[in-house]
Amino acid sequence: MKLINKTKKNSEFRIIIEKNADGIIVVNKNGTILFLNPAAEKFMGRSSNELIGTMLGFPLVEDKPSEVNIICKDGSVVLLEMRAVKIKWADKDSYIISLRDIKERKAIEEELRKSEERFRSVAESAIDAIINIDTNEQITFWNQGAYHMFGYSKEDIIGKHFSKLISKRFYESKYLIDSSIIGIVSKGKTTIVGKSIEMIGVKKNGDEFPFELSLAVWQTSDGVYFTIIARDISDRKILQRQLSQAQKLESIGQLAAGIAHEINTPTQYVGDNIIFLKDAFNDISDVLSKYEELLKTIKSNSAIDNKINEIEELIKKVDIKYLMEEIPQAISQSLGGINAVSKIVKSMKEFSHPGSAEKVAVDINKAIENIITVSRNEWKYVAEVVTNFDNNIPMIPCLPGEFNQAILNMIINAAHAIADIIGKNSEKKGKITISTCLDGEWVEIRITDTGSGIDDKIKDRIFDPFFTTKDVGKGTGQGLAISHNVIVEKHGGEINFESEKLKGTTFIVKLPIEIEKGKK
């Protein structure tokens, strides 16, 4: 029975070996071939009858894979992977050798090698910095572009922490921790893969500069890695500042005529009232002179009746009652005019806040009130402006000049949209509603108009630079593009809109409330 079972097992073993796609050869300790399966016959290019009893023809490497070139009967060479393991064969020390065709694998490896060479060649010649880091944020790859951008050689930087390249104040910011590389490592997710964010980098010499970063995540058998592509945007920032300044000058020029008109009206009636007060003072002075003469006459007790008659005639002539009524009113109007001019000048001064690289605390509601004042001549003929401000909004970190510019662009656009639908000379007016409110960790600003709305065909283009639907000479197409850049890129906020053709548009701006630790 045992013999039958053993024979059966041997038969099953032989079937497995003969059907195996790998070549299997059994040799004795001297290297003489004792057995080979059909796959081995195919690899060797000879039959079992030809090979059994002959020497193997290549050295054995025990217990680890190695590569061998086998010369076939027709002279062709086959590259095989070989592994040899010591066994008992017919109760004698022998070796079983497995052979596997690795031609296809080698072709793939060669293609991969060429691909890696191409990638390395492209990466090394790229102008942009290309940097690989691992999950510990240690740098594992560094191209020439990175060297030119940051000033570190490969020897200086490989193995160093990525934070070495980032401005400390930026690297430790809440925005970066929540949204980028540190977020991946600490939370296993990120919001910036496939997007670009701006950072402040530090060169080897300590100089800081702005750069744009995009991130890709990839995985190998060794673990997760990140590829960072960084681009120095110093020149772009200079151009953006110049473009922003040009657009600001355009807006100020656009507002200048309206502001001049707004100031001219109260100034005109202040001037008219001052002329009136001057003439009134001369008349009153004449009356007072006559009273003074009367006093002298009374004291000398002569010709009193004549003096009284003269005073009465003069009072009638200058209409002293009219002067007593009009002078206080003229003074009040003049003070009102001066206050109006002062308000416009103050609003213009605050609106034209000098640019700053650092954010400062800003009262959003007051800033919007100032913008409404300086833009009054743009909207007063076509719309009424209604405000609904949340007075519980805290001071928000902003770049005041740029924030003012962004909101101004949207208010002017709202006025123009209303003018398009009702016409500038219409007695009918539209409505611009501006509201603010708290929305969690955000401040939301809504600017709603009853204007012409935005056509569905162009909704995805309105934030594009130089895109405009206005006639030539009436707009550069930069207003909303700059507003988008200011709100999203410079303040980490959001800007969206809702619009219905011929019914109006609402722009929704959201700014983050950044609160320092320990402070509300």
URHU-V758177 format. One record per pair of residues at least 4 apart in sequence whose C-alpha atoms are under 8 Angstrom apart, sorted by the first residue. I is the first residue (numbers start at 0). J is the second residue. Records with the same first field share a line. If there is no record, write none. Layout:
# URHU-V758177
I: J, J
This chain:
# URHU-V758177
0: 4
1: 5
2: 6
3: 7
4: 8
5: 9
6: 10
7: 11
8: 12
9: 13
10: 14
11: 15
12: 16
13: 17
14: 18
15: 19
16: 23, 36
17: 36, 37, 38
18: 37
19: 38
20: 38
21: 38, 39, 97, 98, 99, 100
22: 35, 36, 37, 38, 39, 40, 42, 96, 97, 98, 99
23: 35, 36, 38, 39, 95, 96, 97, 98
24: 32, 33, 34, 35, 36, 39, 95, 96, 97
25: 32, 33, 34, 35, 93, 94, 95, 96
26: 30, 31, 32, 33, 34, 55, 93, 94, 95, 96
27: 31, 32, 33, 91, 92, 93, 94
28: 92, 93, 94
30: 54, 55
31: 51, 52, 53, 54, 55
32: 50, 51, 52, 53, 54, 55
33: 51, 52
34: 47, 51
35: 39, 40, 47, 51
36: 40, 47
37: 41
38: 42
39: 43, 98
40: 44, 45, 46, 47
41: 45, 46
42: 69, 71, 77
43: 69, 70, 71, 72
44: 71, 72, 73
45: 49, 50, 71, 72
46: 50
47: 51
49: 53
57: 67
59: 83
60: 64, 65, 82, 83
61: 82, 83, 84, 85
62: 82, 83, 84
63: 82, 83
64: 80, 81, 82, 83
65: 80, 81, 82
66: 78, 79, 80, 81
67: 78, 79, 80, 81
68: 76, 77, 78, 79
69: 76, 77, 78, 79
70: 74, 75, 76, 77
71: 75, 76, 77
77: 100
78: 100, 101, 102
79: 98, 99, 100, 101, 102
80: 98, 99, 100, 101
81: 96, 97, 98, 99
82: 96, 97, 98
83: 94, 95, 96, 97
84: 94, 95, 96
85: 92, 93, 94, 95
86: 92, 93, 94, 95
87: 91, 92, 93, 94
88: 92, 93
101: 105
102: 106
103: 107
104: 108
105: 109
106: 110
107: 111
108: 112
109: 113
110: 114
111: 115
112: 116
113: 117
114: 118
115: 119
116: 120
117: 121
118: 122
119: 123
120: 124
121: 125
122: 129, 142
123: 142, 143, 144
124: 142, 143, 144
125: 129, 142, 143, 144
126: 143, 144
127: 144, 145, 228, 229, 230, 231
128: 141, 142, 143, 144, 145, 146, 148, 227, 228, 229, 230
129: 140, 141, 142, 144, 145, 226, 227, 228, 229
130: 138, 139, 140, 141, 142, 145, 226, 227, 228
131: 138, 139, 140, 141, 224, 225, 226, 227
132: 136, 137, 138, 139, 140, 161, 224, 225, 226, 227
133: 137, 138, 139, 223, 224, 225
134: 184, 223, 224, 225
135: 160, 184
136: 160, 161, 162, 180
137: 157, 158, 159, 160, 161
138: 156, 157, 158, 159, 160, 161
139: 157, 158
140: 157
141: 145, 146, 153, 156, 157
142: 146, 153
143: 147
144: 148
145: 149, 150, 151, 229
146: 150, 151, 152, 153
147: 151
148: 202, 231
149: 164, 200, 201, 202, 203
150: 202, 203, 204
151: 155, 156, 202, 203
152: 156
153: 157
159: 163
161: 165
162: 166, 167, 170
163: 201
164: 200, 201, 202
165: 169, 170, 198, 199, 200, 201
166: 170, 199, 200, 201, 207
167: 171
168: 172
169: 175, 198, 199
170: 175, 176
171: 175, 176
172: 176
173: 177
174: 178
175: 179, 180, 181, 182
176: 180, 181, 182
177: 181, 182, 189
178: 182, 189, 190, 191
179: 183, 189, 190, 191
180: 184, 189
181: 185
182: 186, 187, 188, 189
183: 187, 188, 189
184: 188
191: 195, 196, 213, 214
192: 213, 214, 215, 216
193: 213, 214, 215
194: 213, 214
195: 211, 212, 213, 214
196: 211, 212, 213
197: 209, 210, 211, 212, 488
198: 209, 210, 211, 212
199: 207, 208, 209, 210
200: 207, 208, 209, 210
201: 205, 206, 207, 208
202: 206, 207, 208
208: 231, 233
209: 231, 232, 233, 236
210: 229, 230, 231, 232, 233
211: 229, 230, 231, 232
212: 227, 228, 229, 230
213: 227, 228, 229
214: 225, 226, 227, 228
215: 225, 226, 227
216: 223, 224, 225, 226
217: 223, 224, 225, 226
218: 222, 223, 224
219: 223, 224
232: 236
233: 237
234: 238
235: 239
236: 240
237: 241
238: 242
239: 243
240: 244
241: 245
242: 246
243: 247, 481
244: 248
245: 249
246: 250, 477, 478
247: 251, 404
248: 252
249: 253
250: 254
251: 255
252: 256
253: 257
254: 258, 373, 374, 376, 377
255: 259
256: 260
257: 261, 374, 375, 376, 377
258: 262, 343, 373, 374, 375, 376
259: 263
260: 264, 376
261: 265, 340, 343, 376
262: 266, 339, 340, 343
263: 267
264: 268
265: 269, 333, 335, 336, 337, 339, 340
266: 270, 336, 337, 340
267: 271
268: 272, 332, 333, 336
269: 273, 332, 333, 334, 336, 337
270: 274
271: 275
272: 276, 329, 330, 332, 333
273: 277, 333
274: 278
275: 279
276: 280, 326, 329
277: 281
278: 282
279: 283, 322, 326
280: 284
281: 285
282: 286, 317
283: 287, 317, 319
284: 288
285: 289
286: 290, 310, 313, 314
287: 291
288: 292
289: 293, 306, 309, 310
290: 294, 310
291: 295
292: 296, 306
293: 297, 303, 306, 307
294: 298
295: 299
296: 300, 301, 302, 303, 306
297: 301, 303
302: 306
303: 307
304: 308
305: 309
306: 310
307: 311
308: 312
309: 313
310: 314
311: 315
312: 316
313: 317
314: 318, 319
315: 319
317: 322
318: 322
319: 323
320: 324
321: 325
322: 326
323: 327
324: 328
325: 329
326: 330
327: 331
328: 332
329: 333
330: 334
331: 335
332: 336
333: 337
334: 338
335: 339
336: 340
337: 341
338: 342
339: 343
340: 344
341: 345
342: 346
343: 347, 372, 373
344: 348
345: 349
346: 350, 369, 370, 372, 373
347: 351, 369, 373
348: 352
349: 366, 369
350: 366, 369, 370, 373, 399, 400, 403
351: 400
352: 399, 400
353: 400
354: 398, 399, 400, 401
355: 398, 400
356: 398
357: 398
358: 396, 397, 398, 399
359: 395, 396, 397, 398, 399
360: 394, 395, 396, 397
361: 366, 394, 395, 396, 397, 399
362: 366, 393, 394, 395
363: 367, 392, 394, 395
364: 368, 388, 390, 435
365: 369
366: 370, 403
367: 371, 403, 406
368: 372
369: 373
370: 374, 403, 406, 407
371: 375, 407, 410
374: 378, 407, 410, 411
375: 379
376: 380
377: 411, 414
378: 382, 383, 384, 411, 414
379: 383
380: 423, 424, 428
381: 414, 417, 418, 421, 422, 423, 425, 427, 428, 429
382: 414, 417, 428, 429, 430, 431
383: 428, 429, 430, 431
384: 430, 431, 432, 433
385: 430, 431, 432, 433
386: 432, 433, 434
387: 432, 433, 434, 435
388: 433, 434, 435, 436
389: 434, 435, 436, 437
391: 437
392: 436, 437, 442
395: 511, 512, 513
396: 512, 513
397: 402, 490
398: 402, 490
399: 403
400: 404
401: 405, 485
402: 406, 485, 486
403: 407
404: 408, 482
405: 409, 478, 479, 481, 482, 483, 485, 486
406: 410, 482
407: 411
408: 412, 478, 479, 482
409: 413, 446, 478, 479, 482, 506
410: 414, 446
411: 415
412: 416
413: 417, 431, 447, 448, 450, 504
414: 418, 431, 448, 450
415: 419, 450
416: 420, 448, 449, 450, 451, 452
417: 421, 422, 429, 430, 448, 449, 450, 451
418: 422, 423, 450
419: 423, 450, 451
420: 450, 451, 501
421: 425, 427, 428, 429
429: 448, 449, 450
430: 448, 449
431: 446, 447, 448, 449
432: 445, 446, 447, 448
433: 444, 445, 446, 447
434: 444, 445, 446
435: 442, 443, 444, 445
436: 442, 443, 444
437: 441, 442, 443
438: 442, 443
440: 511, 512
441: 509, 510, 511, 512
442: 509, 510, 511, 512
443: 507, 508, 509, 510
444: 507, 508, 509
445: 505, 506, 507, 508
446: 505, 506, 507
447: 503, 504, 505, 506
448: 503, 504, 505
449: 502, 503, 504
450: 501, 502, 503, 504
451: 500, 501, 502, 503, 504
452: 498, 499, 500, 501, 502, 503, 504
453: 457, 458, 498, 499, 500, 503, 504
454: 458, 499, 500
455: 500
457: 461
460: 466
461: 466, 467, 479, 480
462: 466, 479, 480, 483
463: 476, 477, 479, 480
464: 476, 477, 479, 480, 481
465: 475, 476, 477, 480
466: 475, 476, 477
467: 474, 475, 476
469: 473, 474
470: 474
476: 480
477: 481
478: 482
479: 483
480: 484
481: 485
482: 486
483: 487, 488, 494
484: 488, 489
485: 489, 490
486: 490, 491, 492, 493, 494, 508, 509, 510
487: 491, 492, 493, 494
488: 492
490: 510, 511
491: 510, 511
492: 508, 509, 510, 511
493: 507, 508, 509, 510
494: 506, 507, 508, 509
495: 506, 507, 508
496: 504, 505, 506, 507
497: 504, 505, 506
498: 502, 503, 504, 505
499: 503, 504
514: 518, 519
515: 519
